[in-house]
Amino acid sequence: MSRLVVASNRVAPVRGKKAASTGGLAVAIQAALRQAGGIWFGWSGEVRPDTRSDPQIFQSGQVTFATMDLSVRDYDEYYNGFSNKTLWPLFHYRLDLAALSRRTHAGYSRVNTLFATRIGPMLEDDDLVWVHDYHLIPLGDQLRQMGFTQRMGFFLHIPFPPPELLVALPHHETLVRSLCAYDVVGFQTQGDCRAFLRYLTEETGAELLGGGLVSAFGRILKVAAFPISIETDDIVEQSARSAQSRHAQRLRASLHKRDMIIGVDRLDYSKGLPQRMQAFSALLESYAGNRGHVIFMQIAPPTREDVEEYQEIRHQLETVAGHINGAFAEFDWIPIRYLNKSFSRANLLAFYRAARVGLVTPLRDGMNLVAKEYVAAQDPKDPGVLVLSRFAGAAEELAGGALIVNPYDIEGVAEALQRALTMPREERRDRHEAMMEVLREHTIDRWLQRFSTALHEAPYAA
Protein backbone atom coordinates (compact mmCIF):
# COMPACT_ATOMS: atom_id res chain seq x y z
CA MET A 1 0.00 0.00 0.00
CA SER A 2 1.39 3.38 -1.00
CA ARG A 3 2.34 5.79 1.75
CA LEU A 4 0.43 9.08 1.90
CA VAL A 5 2.37 12.35 2.10
CA VAL A 6 0.18 15.33 2.93
CA ALA A 7 1.30 18.93 2.61
CA SER A 8 -0.78 21.78 4.01
CA ASN A 9 -0.10 25.28 5.24
CA ARG A 10 -0.57 24.32 8.90
CA VAL A 11 0.05 21.03 10.68
CA ALA A 12 -1.99 19.89 13.69
CA PRO A 13 -1.43 18.65 16.26
CA VAL A 14 2.02 20.06 16.90
CA ARG A 15 4.17 18.39 19.54
CA GLY A 16 4.06 20.14 22.89
CA LYS A 17 0.92 22.10 22.04
CA LYS A 18 -2.77 21.56 22.36
CA ALA A 19 -4.19 20.08 19.16
CA ALA A 20 -5.48 22.65 16.75
CA SER A 21 -9.19 23.14 16.34
CA THR A 22 -10.59 20.30 14.31
CA GLY A 23 -11.81 22.23 11.32
CA GLY A 24 -12.56 20.67 7.96
CA LEU A 25 -8.97 20.45 6.73
CA ALA A 26 -7.56 19.09 10.00
CA VAL A 27 -10.30 16.47 10.40
CA ALA A 28 -9.86 15.32 6.81
CA ILE A 29 -6.10 15.00 6.96
CA GLN A 30 -6.11 13.24 10.33
CA ALA A 31 -8.63 10.71 9.04
CA ALA A 32 -6.58 10.09 5.88
CA LEU A 33 -3.34 9.54 7.73
CA ARG A 34 -4.96 7.27 10.31
CA GLN A 35 -6.01 5.01 7.44
CA ALA A 36 -2.88 5.01 5.29
CA GLY A 37 -0.04 6.21 7.49
CA GLY A 38 2.62 8.56 6.15
CA ILE A 39 3.84 12.14 6.55
CA TRP A 40 2.10 15.40 7.34
CA PHE A 41 4.25 18.36 6.31
CA GLY A 42 3.68 22.09 6.70
CA TRP A 43 4.23 25.25 8.68
CA SER A 44 4.59 24.87 12.44
CA GLY A 45 2.75 28.11 13.18
CA GLU A 46 5.95 29.62 14.62
CA VAL A 47 7.44 32.86 13.28
CA ARG A 48 11.10 33.63 13.99
CA PRO A 49 13.33 36.56 13.03
CA ASP A 50 15.05 34.51 10.33
CA THR A 51 15.12 30.77 9.77
CA ARG A 52 16.07 28.30 7.09
CA SER A 53 16.44 25.31 9.41
CA ASP A 54 15.60 21.72 8.56
CA PRO A 55 12.10 20.45 9.37
CA GLN A 56 11.27 19.47 12.94
CA ILE A 57 10.28 15.80 12.74
CA PHE A 58 8.43 13.68 15.28
CA GLN A 59 6.35 10.53 15.24
CA SER A 60 2.83 9.84 16.50
CA GLY A 61 1.61 6.33 15.83
CA GLN A 62 2.12 5.61 12.16
CA VAL A 63 2.17 9.30 11.22
CA THR A 64 5.33 11.37 10.85
CA PHE A 65 4.86 15.09 11.48
CA ALA A 66 7.34 17.42 9.76
CA THR A 67 7.03 21.15 10.44
CA MET A 68 8.84 24.26 9.28
CA ASP A 69 9.06 27.62 11.01
CA LEU A 70 8.65 30.79 8.95
CA SER A 71 10.82 33.86 9.07
CA VAL A 72 9.21 37.23 9.72
CA ARG A 73 9.71 38.11 6.07
CA ASP A 74 8.21 34.84 4.82
CA TYR A 75 5.21 35.20 7.12
CA ASP A 76 4.60 38.73 5.91
CA GLU A 77 4.96 38.01 2.20
CA TYR A 78 3.80 34.38 1.79
CA TYR A 79 1.12 34.06 4.45
CA ASN A 80 -0.27 37.48 5.34
CA GLY A 81 0.64 38.83 1.94
CA PHE A 82 -0.05 36.81 -1.20
CA SER A 83 -2.04 33.98 0.40
CA ASN A 84 -4.41 36.04 2.52
CA LYS A 85 -4.35 39.51 0.99
CA THR A 86 -4.38 38.39 -2.64
CA LEU A 87 -5.59 34.83 -3.21
CA TRP A 88 -8.14 34.65 -0.39
CA PRO A 89 -10.17 37.73 -1.43
CA LEU A 90 -9.77 37.01 -5.14
CA PHE A 91 -10.94 33.40 -4.80
CA HIS A 92 -13.91 34.62 -2.72
CA TYR A 93 -14.93 37.02 -5.52
CA ARG A 94 -13.65 40.11 -3.67
CA LEU A 95 -11.35 41.61 -6.28
CA ASP A 96 -11.90 44.99 -4.59
CA LEU A 97 -10.01 43.71 -1.53
CA ALA A 98 -7.21 41.88 -3.36
CA ALA A 99 -3.77 43.45 -2.95
CA LEU A 100 -1.72 42.80 -6.10
CA SER A 101 1.98 43.00 -5.26
CA ARG A 102 5.05 41.61 -7.00
CA ARG A 103 6.87 41.54 -3.65
CA THR A 104 4.35 39.25 -1.95
CA HIS A 105 4.05 37.05 -5.04
CA ALA A 106 7.82 36.59 -4.95
CA GLY A 107 7.57 35.65 -1.28
CA TYR A 108 4.79 33.16 -2.02
CA SER A 109 6.93 31.50 -4.71
CA ARG A 110 10.01 31.56 -2.47
CA VAL A 111 8.30 29.78 0.44
CA ASN A 112 6.77 27.14 -1.85
CA THR A 113 10.24 26.50 -3.28
CA LEU A 114 11.64 26.26 0.26
CA PHE A 115 8.95 23.76 1.25
CA ALA A 116 9.68 21.69 -1.86
CA THR A 117 13.38 21.49 -1.00
CA ARG A 118 12.52 20.32 2.52
CA ILE A 119 9.83 17.77 1.73
CA GLY A 120 11.59 16.37 -1.34
CA PRO A 121 14.24 14.33 0.53
CA MET A 122 11.49 12.65 2.57
CA LEU A 123 9.69 11.23 -0.47
CA GLU A 124 9.82 7.58 -1.51
CA ASP A 125 9.22 6.35 -5.04
CA ASP A 126 5.72 4.95 -4.53
CA ASP A 127 4.39 7.73 -2.29
CA LEU A 128 1.12 9.47 -3.03
CA VAL A 129 1.55 13.21 -2.52
CA TRP A 130 -1.57 15.17 -1.57
CA VAL A 131 -1.26 18.96 -1.40
CA HIS A 132 -3.99 21.05 0.22
CA ASP A 133 -5.30 24.51 -0.41
CA TYR A 134 -4.38 27.85 -1.91
CA HIS A 135 -1.24 28.50 0.13
CA LEU A 136 0.64 25.67 -1.62
CA ILE A 137 -0.60 25.71 -5.22
CA PRO A 138 2.96 25.88 -6.68
CA LEU A 139 4.37 23.09 -4.49
CA GLY A 140 3.65 20.25 -6.92
CA ASP A 141 5.19 22.13 -9.84
CA GLN A 142 8.29 22.87 -7.76
CA LEU A 143 8.65 19.17 -6.98
CA ARG A 144 8.20 18.29 -10.66
CA GLN A 145 10.97 20.74 -11.60
CA MET A 146 13.20 19.02 -9.03
CA GLY A 147 12.62 15.70 -10.83
CA PHE A 148 10.04 14.05 -8.59
CA THR A 149 7.64 11.80 -10.50
CA GLN A 150 5.34 10.52 -7.75
CA ARG A 151 1.59 10.71 -8.24
CA MET A 152 0.46 14.07 -6.93
CA GLY A 153 -2.99 15.42 -6.17
CA PHE A 154 -4.21 18.84 -5.13
CA PHE A 155 -7.42 19.79 -3.33
CA LEU A 156 -8.72 23.34 -3.08
CA HIS A 157 -10.81 23.91 0.03
CA ILE A 158 -12.02 27.38 -0.97
CA PRO A 159 -13.94 28.49 -4.10
CA PHE A 160 -12.24 28.85 -7.48
CA PRO A 161 -13.06 32.15 -9.21
CA PRO A 162 -14.38 32.50 -12.75
CA PRO A 163 -11.83 33.44 -15.40
CA GLU A 164 -13.22 36.99 -15.62
CA LEU A 165 -11.90 37.55 -12.08
CA LEU A 166 -8.82 35.35 -12.17
CA VAL A 167 -7.27 37.14 -15.14
CA ALA A 168 -6.99 40.28 -12.99
CA LEU A 169 -4.17 38.51 -11.15
CA PRO A 170 -0.90 39.49 -12.87
CA HIS A 171 0.51 35.96 -12.54
CA HIS A 172 -2.70 34.06 -13.28
CA GLU A 173 -1.24 31.80 -15.98
CA THR A 174 1.71 30.85 -13.78
CA LEU A 175 -0.68 29.91 -10.99
CA VAL A 176 -2.89 27.78 -13.24
CA ARG A 177 0.12 26.16 -14.91
CA SER A 178 1.22 25.10 -11.42
CA LEU A 179 -2.15 23.44 -10.83
CA CYS A 180 -1.70 21.46 -14.03
CA ALA A 181 1.47 19.86 -12.63
CA TYR A 182 -0.76 17.63 -10.49
CA ASP A 183 -2.31 14.37 -11.66
CA VAL A 184 -5.64 15.15 -9.94
CA VAL A 185 -7.04 18.58 -9.14
CA GLY A 186 -10.04 18.47 -6.84
CA PHE A 187 -12.59 21.15 -6.03
CA GLN A 188 -15.53 21.41 -3.64
CA THR A 189 -18.27 21.84 -6.25
CA GLN A 190 -19.09 21.31 -9.90
CA GLY A 191 -19.27 25.08 -10.24
CA ASP A 192 -15.62 25.39 -9.19
CA CYS A 193 -14.68 22.68 -11.73
CA ARG A 194 -16.48 24.58 -14.48
CA ALA A 195 -14.67 27.81 -13.60
CA PHE A 196 -11.28 26.09 -13.74
CA LEU A 197 -12.01 24.30 -17.01
CA ARG A 198 -13.37 27.50 -18.53
CA TYR A 199 -10.10 29.22 -17.75
CA LEU A 200 -8.08 26.39 -19.28
CA THR A 201 -10.09 26.27 -22.50
CA GLU A 202 -10.59 30.04 -22.94
CA GLU A 203 -7.16 31.27 -21.84
CA THR A 204 -4.77 28.43 -22.72
CA GLY A 205 -6.52 26.43 -25.46
CA ALA A 206 -6.55 23.29 -23.33
CA GLU A 207 -8.44 20.28 -24.70
CA LEU A 208 -11.24 18.58 -22.78
CA LEU A 209 -10.92 14.82 -23.25
CA GLY A 210 -14.10 13.71 -21.49
CA GLY A 211 -14.60 12.00 -18.15
CA GLY A 212 -13.03 14.93 -16.32
CA LEU A 213 -9.73 14.59 -18.17
CA VAL A 214 -8.08 17.63 -19.68
CA SER A 215 -4.90 18.09 -21.69
CA ALA A 216 -3.11 21.29 -20.66
CA PHE A 217 0.49 22.52 -20.70
CA GLY A 218 1.71 19.20 -22.08
CA ARG A 219 0.10 17.05 -19.37
CA ILE A 220 -3.14 15.14 -18.87
CA LEU A 221 -4.84 15.64 -15.53
CA LYS A 222 -8.09 14.66 -13.86
CA VAL A 223 -10.39 17.49 -12.72
CA ALA A 224 -13.34 16.62 -10.48
CA ALA A 225 -15.51 17.77 -7.59
CA PHE A 226 -14.89 16.06 -4.26
CA PRO A 227 -17.22 17.76 -1.77
CA ILE A 228 -15.65 17.51 1.66
CA SER A 229 -17.86 16.30 4.49
CA ILE A 230 -17.96 15.42 8.19
CA GLU A 231 -17.71 12.39 10.47
CA THR A 232 -21.49 12.15 10.52
CA ASP A 233 -22.06 9.29 12.95
CA ASP A 234 -19.51 10.68 15.43
CA ILE A 235 -21.22 14.08 15.43
CA VAL A 236 -24.64 12.48 15.93
CA GLU A 237 -23.34 10.62 18.98
CA GLN A 238 -21.32 13.53 20.38
CA SER A 239 -24.19 16.00 20.06
CA ALA A 240 -26.57 13.67 21.92
CA ARG A 241 -24.05 13.40 24.77
CA SER A 242 -23.21 17.09 24.80
CA ALA A 243 -26.88 18.03 25.15
CA GLN A 244 -26.56 17.07 28.83
CA SER A 245 -23.35 19.00 29.47
CA ARG A 246 -23.01 21.87 31.92
CA HIS A 247 -22.69 24.44 29.11
CA ALA A 248 -25.80 23.07 27.39
CA GLN A 249 -27.79 23.30 30.60
CA ARG A 250 -26.59 26.86 31.20
CA LEU A 251 -27.56 27.85 27.67
CA ARG A 252 -31.05 26.38 27.91
CA ALA A 253 -31.60 28.04 31.26
CA SER A 254 -30.52 31.41 29.87
CA LEU A 255 -32.96 31.14 26.95
CA HIS A 256 -36.00 30.86 29.24
CA LYS A 257 -37.73 28.66 26.62
CA ARG A 258 -37.14 31.21 23.85
CA ASP A 259 -36.20 30.07 20.36
CA MET A 260 -32.57 30.53 19.36
CA ILE A 261 -31.03 31.18 15.94
CA ILE A 262 -27.33 30.31 15.80
CA GLY A 263 -24.47 31.33 13.52
CA VAL A 264 -20.90 30.06 13.93
CA ASP A 265 -18.22 31.50 11.66
CA ARG A 266 -14.66 32.70 11.67
CA LEU A 267 -14.55 36.48 11.76
CA ASP A 268 -14.15 36.94 8.02
CA TYR A 269 -15.65 39.27 5.42
CA SER A 270 -16.58 36.29 3.22
CA LYS A 271 -19.09 35.02 5.81
CA GLY A 272 -21.70 37.75 5.29
CA LEU A 273 -22.00 38.52 9.00
CA PRO A 274 -23.14 42.17 8.73
CA GLN A 275 -25.83 41.18 6.22
CA ARG A 276 -26.86 38.33 8.54
CA MET A 277 -27.37 40.68 11.47
CA GLN A 278 -29.30 43.06 9.25
CA ALA A 279 -31.56 40.17 8.20
CA PHE A 280 -32.24 39.38 11.86
CA SER A 281 -33.06 43.04 12.43
CA ALA A 282 -35.46 42.88 9.47
CA LEU A 283 -37.08 39.79 11.04
CA LEU A 284 -37.77 41.73 14.25
CA GLU A 285 -39.01 44.73 12.30
CA SER A 286 -41.32 42.85 9.93
CA TYR A 287 -42.48 40.09 12.28
CA ALA A 288 -42.92 41.83 15.61
CA GLY A 289 -44.19 38.68 17.31
CA ASN A 290 -40.58 37.49 17.51
CA ARG A 291 -39.59 40.37 19.80
CA GLY A 292 -38.93 39.05 23.26
CA HIS A 293 -39.24 35.45 22.02
CA VAL A 294 -36.25 34.87 19.68
CA ILE A 295 -32.51 35.25 20.34
CA PHE A 296 -29.78 35.29 17.71
CA MET A 297 -26.43 33.99 18.97
CA GLN A 298 -23.53 34.68 16.63
CA ILE A 299 -20.20 33.07 17.53
CA ALA A 300 -17.33 34.61 15.56
CA PRO A 301 -13.83 33.71 16.78
CA PRO A 302 -11.19 36.26 15.71
CA THR A 303 -8.77 35.38 12.94
CA ARG A 304 -5.88 37.12 11.14
CA GLU A 305 -6.11 39.96 13.64
CA ASP A 306 -3.08 41.74 12.18
CA VAL A 307 -4.82 42.16 8.79
CA GLU A 308 -6.60 45.51 8.45
CA GLU A 309 -9.69 44.14 6.69
CA TYR A 310 -10.33 41.78 9.62
CA GLN A 311 -10.00 44.58 12.14
CA GLU A 312 -12.57 46.53 10.16
CA ILE A 313 -15.10 43.67 10.01
CA ARG A 314 -14.82 43.17 13.77
CA HIS A 315 -15.51 46.85 14.41
CA GLN A 316 -18.41 46.79 11.94
CA LEU A 317 -20.05 43.78 13.61
CA GLU A 318 -19.71 45.23 17.08
CA THR A 319 -21.35 48.42 15.82
CA VAL A 320 -24.22 46.66 14.02
CA ALA A 321 -24.93 44.35 16.96
CA GLY A 322 -24.94 47.32 19.33
CA HIS A 323 -27.36 49.25 17.15
CA ILE A 324 -29.79 46.33 16.86
CA ASN A 325 -29.71 45.61 20.57
CA GLY A 326 -30.18 49.29 21.30
CA ALA A 327 -33.20 49.48 19.00
CA PHE A 328 -35.03 46.31 20.14
CA ALA A 329 -33.78 45.16 23.55
CA GLU A 330 -36.02 45.10 26.63
CA PHE A 331 -35.00 44.98 30.28
CA ASP A 332 -35.38 41.17 30.25
CA TRP A 333 -34.40 40.33 26.67
CA ILE A 334 -31.41 41.16 24.46
CA PRO A 335 -31.94 40.03 20.86
CA ILE A 336 -28.30 39.47 19.77
CA ARG A 337 -25.63 37.60 21.67
CA TYR A 338 -22.42 38.36 19.80
CA LEU A 339 -19.52 36.23 21.06
CA ASN A 340 -16.10 37.07 19.66
CA LYS A 341 -14.46 33.96 21.11
CA SER A 342 -13.86 30.26 20.49
CA PHE A 343 -15.67 27.29 22.01
CA SER A 344 -14.78 23.62 22.15
CA ARG A 345 -16.24 21.28 19.58
CA ALA A 346 -18.38 19.58 22.25
CA ASN A 347 -19.87 22.90 23.34
CA LEU A 348 -20.58 23.96 19.75
CA LEU A 349 -22.44 20.71 19.11
CA ALA A 350 -24.52 21.34 22.23
CA PHE A 351 -25.30 24.85 21.02
CA TYR A 352 -26.27 23.57 17.56
CA ARG A 353 -28.65 21.04 19.08
CA ALA A 354 -30.32 23.72 21.21
CA ALA A 355 -30.90 26.08 18.26
CA ARG A 356 -34.23 26.15 16.43
CA VAL A 357 -32.52 27.63 13.36
CA GLY A 358 -28.99 27.29 11.96
CA LEU A 359 -28.15 30.43 9.97
CA VAL A 360 -25.31 29.81 7.51
CA THR A 361 -25.21 32.65 4.99
CA PRO A 362 -21.72 33.23 3.56
CA LEU A 363 -21.34 35.55 0.60
CA ARG A 364 -19.06 32.89 -0.90
CA ASP A 365 -17.73 29.68 0.64
CA GLY A 366 -15.97 26.58 -0.61
CA MET A 367 -18.13 24.18 1.40
CA ASN A 368 -18.97 25.37 4.94
CA LEU A 369 -18.98 22.39 7.27
CA VAL A 370 -20.90 24.30 9.94
CA ALA A 371 -24.02 23.70 7.84
CA LYS A 372 -23.43 19.95 7.83
CA GLU A 373 -22.49 19.83 11.50
CA TYR A 374 -25.63 21.75 12.46
CA VAL A 375 -27.81 19.21 10.64
CA ALA A 376 -26.03 16.19 12.12
CA ALA A 377 -26.25 17.65 15.63
CA GLN A 378 -30.05 17.95 15.63
CA ASP A 379 -32.47 15.84 17.63
CA PRO A 380 -34.18 13.82 14.85
CA LYS A 381 -37.46 13.81 16.78
CA ASP A 382 -37.58 17.60 16.97
CA PRO A 383 -34.96 19.01 14.61
CA GLY A 384 -34.14 22.61 13.82
CA VAL A 385 -34.14 24.18 10.36
CA LEU A 386 -31.07 25.07 8.30
CA VAL A 387 -31.18 28.42 6.48
CA LEU A 388 -28.34 28.21 3.96
CA SER A 389 -26.76 30.58 1.46
CA ARG A 390 -26.91 29.51 -2.16
CA PHE A 391 -23.27 30.62 -2.38
CA ALA A 392 -22.02 27.99 0.09
CA GLY A 393 -20.71 24.80 -1.50
CA ALA A 394 -22.93 22.83 0.90
CA ALA A 395 -26.01 24.12 -0.96
CA GLU A 396 -25.30 21.70 -3.83
CA GLU A 397 -25.85 18.76 -1.45
CA LEU A 398 -28.34 20.09 1.11
CA ALA A 399 -30.82 21.93 -1.12
CA GLY A 400 -33.36 19.14 -0.61
CA GLY A 401 -33.80 20.00 3.05
CA ALA A 402 -32.39 23.46 3.77
CA LEU A 403 -34.09 26.77 3.10
CA ILE A 404 -31.82 28.20 0.42
CA VAL A 405 -31.40 31.99 0.47
CA ASN A 406 -29.54 34.80 -1.25
CA PRO A 407 -27.53 36.47 1.56
CA TYR A 408 -27.60 39.79 -0.29
CA ASP A 409 -31.42 39.78 -0.11
CA ILE A 410 -31.88 40.97 3.47
CA GLU A 411 -35.68 40.84 3.39
CA GLY A 412 -35.61 37.42 1.72
CA VAL A 413 -33.41 36.01 4.50
CA ALA A 414 -35.77 37.52 7.09
CA GLU A 415 -38.70 35.78 5.42
CA ALA A 416 -36.81 32.47 5.45
CA LEU A 417 -36.06 32.91 9.17
CA GLN A 418 -39.74 33.50 9.87
CA ARG A 419 -40.64 30.39 7.88
CA ALA A 420 -38.03 28.37 9.79
CA LEU A 421 -39.25 29.60 13.18
CA THR A 422 -42.87 28.72 12.40
CA MET A 423 -42.30 25.49 10.44
CA PRO A 424 -44.40 22.53 11.66
CA ARG A 425 -42.52 19.67 13.26
CA GLU A 426 -43.50 17.18 10.54
CA GLU A 427 -41.98 19.33 7.81
CA ARG A 428 -38.87 19.91 9.91
CA ARG A 429 -38.45 16.19 10.38
CA ASP A 430 -38.91 15.48 6.66
CA ARG A 431 -36.33 18.11 5.72
CA HIS A 432 -33.87 16.90 8.34
CA GLU A 433 -34.22 13.30 7.20
CA ALA A 434 -33.53 14.29 3.58
CA MET A 435 -30.31 16.05 4.58
CA MET A 436 -29.21 13.24 6.88
CA GLU A 437 -29.53 10.76 4.01
CA VAL A 438 -27.00 12.86 2.12
CA LEU A 439 -24.66 13.21 5.10
CA ARG A 440 -24.73 9.51 5.87
CA GLU A 441 -23.90 8.61 2.29
CA HIS A 442 -21.34 11.37 1.69
CA THR A 443 -19.11 11.09 4.75
CA ILE A 444 -15.56 12.24 5.18
CA ASP A 445 -14.44 8.63 4.72
CA ARG A 446 -16.08 8.54 1.31
CA TRP A 447 -14.39 11.84 0.44
CA LEU A 448 -11.02 10.35 1.27
CA GLN A 449 -11.76 7.17 -0.66
CA ARG A 450 -12.95 9.02 -3.77
CA PHE A 451 -9.91 11.26 -3.95
CA SER A 452 -7.49 8.40 -3.28
CA THR A 453 -9.14 6.27 -5.97
CA ALA A 454 -9.00 9.13 -8.48
CA LEU A 455 -5.31 9.63 -7.77
CA HIS A 456 -4.56 5.95 -8.25
CA GLU A 457 -6.55 5.78 -11.50
CA ALA A 458 -5.54 9.12 -13.06
CA PRO A 459 -3.37 9.14 -16.21
CA TYR A 460 0.21 9.02 -15.02
CA ALA A 461 2.67 11.10 -17.01
CA ALA A 462 4.86 12.93 -14.53
Summary of the structure (lengths in Angstrom):
residues: 462
radius of gyration: 22.5
end to end distance: 20.0
largest distance: 69.4
contacts: 1602
relative contact order: 0.11
helix: 48%
strand: 20%
